[in-house]
Amino acid sequence: MWAEVRGDSVAHIIVVGNEKGGAGKSTVSMHVATALARMGHRTGTLDLDLRQRSVGRYIENRRAFCEREGLALPIPLYRDLPEVAPEALAPGENAFDHRLSKAVAQLEADCDFVLIDCPGSHTRLSQVAHSLADTLITPLNDSFIDFDLLAHVDTDGDKILGPSVYSEMVWNARQLRAQAGLQPIDWVVLRNRLGAQNMVNKMKMEKALTKLSKRIGFRIAPGFNERVIFRELFPRGLTLLDLKDIGVGNLNISNVAARQELRELVSALELPGVEVNF
């Protein structure tokens, strides 16, 4: 099943996921995908949250805004998962596997990068997508509630007691890739939606994440601070990199800082052939 989904891939697959909502996955997905497109990389996207479709809606909003305003902003390719007739399935084949396989194959034919945004829950599609990841991005709120997704800690938040459900899913995905003879997943955990206060909690989280990263094998990268502008951009399908194109002449301090956060994030991903130039 897994090999059939991936096929003879040439595109670099980026998966953005965890199993908890509210960590900013869709914001990260859209900004990374659009940044790659703006730098000239052919970029495709899939949204595996079939109900909410935040990334799908984001790109629809972007296309509609560009048409209305007569703009030619770079727009990542987007594909919904194709429907599949029951008779098209092989004996024992899962319909969701088949739909994901077709969607990935369609995008890989035309793209350097394929970014897959996963739902904030454990689903069959999310599980398979994680096994496809060359780069896995896991945004994480700076909270031990979110940290519990990766590992269980003691009551003081100092001692790691063991891996949690999401880490175990990533481990299984790594095993599938190893069996197929592919490179290991480059797992990047983002400390996302950071606030300006509660420095004691920030230090505890940093210490716990650093310890856990060495234990289960991920890199830590900077994400985005909590900013109102991300919510304001969604209806028009815009990103931080589009502000000057729509006539915003002087960026305020918050916008400049947010662009720098995006620059640092894309640089930290160390994607093949990508030289950050924005």
N, C-alpha and C positions, 0 to 999 in steps of 0.2 A: 504493500500500500504506500509506504513512505517514499520508496524510490520512484513509484509511478507519479506521485504528486510532484516531486522535484524534477524528475527527468534529467536531461543533460543541460543543466542550467549554465547560463553565462552571466546573467544579471546578479548583482549583489543584493541579497534579500535582507531587509531591515524589519524586524518585528518590534512593535511597541506594545508592551503588555504587562499587566499584573492581574491579580484576581480581585481587585478592590476598586470601586468607583471613586471618583473625586480626586484622583491624583494628578490630573492634567494630561492624561495620555493623548487625547485628541488634539489639544493645543500643541503639544510637543510634535505629534505626527504631522500636522499641517505646516508648522514652521520648518521642520527639517525637510519635508518634501518640497516645499516651495523654495527654500534656500538652495537645495540641490538643482531645482529647475532653473532658478535665476542664474546659477553659475554655469549653465549650459549642459547639465547632465540630463539625459532622458530619464524621467522619473515617473513611475506608475504607482498607483495607490489602490489598496483594497480595504474595505471596512467590514470587519467580521461581526460587528454589533448589528445584526440584521434588523433589529427593532428600532433602535435610536438613530443609527447611521450618522453620527456627529461629523465624521470626516466627509462622508458622502454629501451631507447637507452643506458643509463648509465649501466644498468645491462647486456645488450647484450655485450657492450664493455668489461665489467668486466669478463664475462664468456669467451669471445674470448681471452682476454689477458692471463687469467689463463691457458687456453688450450695451447696457443702458448709457454708460458714460463714454463709450467710444474708445476704451483703453485696450492696450495690447499687452497686459501683464502676463508673465509666464504662468501657465496653469498645468499642474501635474495631470497626467492621464489618470482617469478613474474608471474602474469597472465594477459593476455589481456582480455578485456571484450568479452565473447563468443557471437557469432552471434546467432540470434533467428529467427526462421521461423514465419511468420505471423500467421499461424494456431496454434502455440504454445501459443499465447497470449490469456488470458481470455478477455471476453468482457469489453472494456473500459480500459484495462491495457496498460500502457505506455511501449514501447519496451525498452527504456533505463533503466527503473526501473527493468524490468525483467533481462536484461543483468547484471546490477550491483548486483542484488540479487543472481544470479547464481555464479558470480565471488567471492563475499564475502563468500558465503556458501562453495565454494571449498577451499578457503584459511583457513577459520575458523576451518575446520576439521583437519588441520595439524599444526596450528600456535598458539603461545601464543599472538602475536601481529600482527595486520594487519594495515599497513600504507597506506593511500590513498592520493596521490598527486593530487591536483585539478588544473584546468586551471586558468589562470589569467583573467577570465571573468565569467559572470553569466550564468550558464547553468543548465539545468534540473538535470544532473548528479551531478554537484557540490552542488546544493541545497539539493538533497537527501543525499549525502555523509555527509554534515554537520550535518544532523539530526541523523546520525549513530555514530557521534564522542563521544567517552568517553573522549578523550583529543583532543582539537583543538589547533593547532599551527598556528599563523598568523604572518609570517615574515613581517616586516615593515621597509622600508628605513627611515633613520632619516631625514625626510623631511615633511613639512606641506602639500605637494602635496599628499603624501601617507597617512598622518594623516586624510586628508579629506575623505578618504574611511571609516573611523570609525566615524567621527563627523565633523560637521561644526563649525568653530570658527570665531570670529570677525576679523577685519582687523589687529589688533595687535597680534593675535594669543594667547590671554590671556583668553578670555571668550568663553566657549563652548555654542554654540547656540542650538545644538540638535544632535541626532544620525544621521548617514548617512546610505546609502543603505546596506552596508555590515553588519553593526551592527544590522540592522533590520532583515536581513536574519538569523543571528545567534540567535536573539530573537525568531524568528519563529521556528527554529530548537529546541531551548530549550523548547518551548511550546509543541512541538510534543513529546519530551521525557517525559515531565511531565505528559502528558495525558496517556502515556504508562506505567507510574509508575517506570521509570528508574531514575538513579542518574543524577544530572545535569551535563552538559558539563563542564569540567575543561578547561577553555579558557585561553591560554597562548599567549601573544603578545611578539614577539621578536623584539628588536631594532637591525636590521640587516644591514650589509654592511656599518658599521660605518667608517667614515673617521677620519683622525687625526687632522683636522682643524675645523674652524667655531664653536668655543666653545659657542658663544652666542646662535646660533641655537640649539646646543645640550642641553643647559640648558633650553631653551624654550620648546623643545620637551619633555624633561624629566618631566617638570612641568605640561605640558598639558596632557601627558599620565597618570601620577599619578592621576591627577584630574579625568580624564575620567574613569580610571580603577575602581575607587570607585563608579562612577555613573552607569556604565553599566555592571560591574562585570567581569573583567578579571585580570589575574596576569601578571606582566611584568618580562621577563627573558632576560638574555644577549644572543645575537646572535653572528654572526661572523663579524669581521672587514673586510673591503675590502682588498682582497689579490689575487695576480696573480695566486698563486698555485691552487686555485679552478678551474680556467679555464684550467690549464695545466693537471689536473688529469682526466678530463672528457673523453678524447679519449681512455684512458686505463681502464676506469671504476674504478679508484682507489679513496680511501679516505685518509685522513690524518693518519688514523690508520694503513695503509698498507705500509707506507714508509720503515720501517725497514725490512719488509718481502721481499721487492724487492731490498734490498741491500744498502739502504741509511743508512750509518753507523752513521754519525754525523748530526743530524738535526740542521739547522740554527735557529737563534733566532726567526724568523718569524714563522717557522714551529712548534717550541716548543710552542709559544704563541697561535697558531691556535689550537693545540691539547688541550691546557688548556681551550680555549673557548668552544670546543666541550664537554669537561668533565663538565664544568660548565653548559652548556645547558642541557645535558642529566640529570644531577643531579637536575636541576631546574624543569624538567618536573614531577618529583616525580611519576614515573610510577610504578605500582604495581609489587612487587617482583624483582625490578631492583636495584642492588647495583653496582654502578659504580666502575670498577676495572681496568681502563686503564689510 
